[in-house]
Amino acid sequence: MTDTINSTRRDYSDTELERRREFDRSRPLERDETGNLISSGKVEGTAVFATDGEKIGAIDHLMIGKRSGRVEYAVMNFGGFLGIGESHHPLPWDALDYDTSRGGYVVAIDKDRLKQGPSYGREQQPAYDRDYGQTVYGYYGFIY
């Protein structure tokens, strides 16, 4: 069986393999999104709205459990102007609901509560350990 696989790989020239790689890169929709899945690259930068429709921030990045593969947090940037005075607010992934009509995520959490929630500055990063997870999830009323 190994000989069959190896001989098949040798049947394609380097030029043909490169052409196929380029073709694969030209199909972003199939790669980045399906009916139930979305690429983390497409989530980053997505707007976050309050329930009243006001845009309150955007997803800066996701924190994913190394072993579970589960998205633990969506870290939202909040406030500031052109990155100055901006803070990062980790939100439990389950706190966000995607709204297709808005093209972004909606959080059903009071804006003042969000502002006062666990956060950190642009040049800082918390220890994303179990204690921190319990603090963040507990603050927003979720079980960690």
Secondary structure, DSSP 8 states (H G I E B T S, - for coil): -HHHHHHHHHTS-HHHHHHHHHHHHT-HHHHHB-SS-B-HHHHTT-EEEETTS-EEEEEEEEEE-TTT--EEEEEEEES-BTTBT-EEEEEEGGGEEEETTTTEEEE-S-HHHHHHSS-EETT-----SHHHHHHHHHHTT---
